[in-house]
Amino acid sequence: MLRETGLHLRPGIGGIDVKSNIVETPDDVARRIEAAVNVLGPERASWTYPVGGF
């Protein structure tokens, strides 16, 4: 779905799962951001945020 939205949209990527009781490592967060960049494309992954899911 995100791949098919207009290229003018640049969604923010949340790096931390605030609903989890597990403390995520920096590597976990980096993998999550890299996975989002792979879906969105590097030209659209302009913003990352420390938390997601609010």
N, C-alpha and C positions, 0 to 999 in steps of 0.2 A: 504494500500500500504506500509506504513512504517513498519508494523508488518512483512511483507513478505520479507523485504530486509535482507541482510546478517547481522549477529550479530556483525561482525567486524566493521560495520558502527556505529558511534556515533554522530548523528546529534545534533547541538546546538539548544537550545530552546530560542527563543526570548520572553522576558517578557512584553514588552510594544508595543502597537499598535501606531506607529509613524504617521499613517494616520488619526487618530482619534483626534477630537478637545476636547474630554472629558478627563479630568485628571483622570487616573485610581488610585484606592486606592491600598495600599499594599495587601489587601485581594483579590482584582481582579487579581492582578499579580500572587499571590500565587495559586489561583484557576486555572489560565491558565497553570502554570507550572505543577501543580498536574495532570491536565487533560492530558498533554503531556506525563508525566511519566506513567500514566495509559495505554496509547497507546503504548509507546516505551518499557516499562518495566524499572524498576529501574537500571538494569545492563547496559542499553544503554543510559540513561539520564545523561551523564557525565558533560555536559557543559550547563550553562545558560548564556544568554547575556541580557544586559539591554534593547536592542532594537531589533526589528525584522522587516522584510519587506523592507529592502534596496535592 
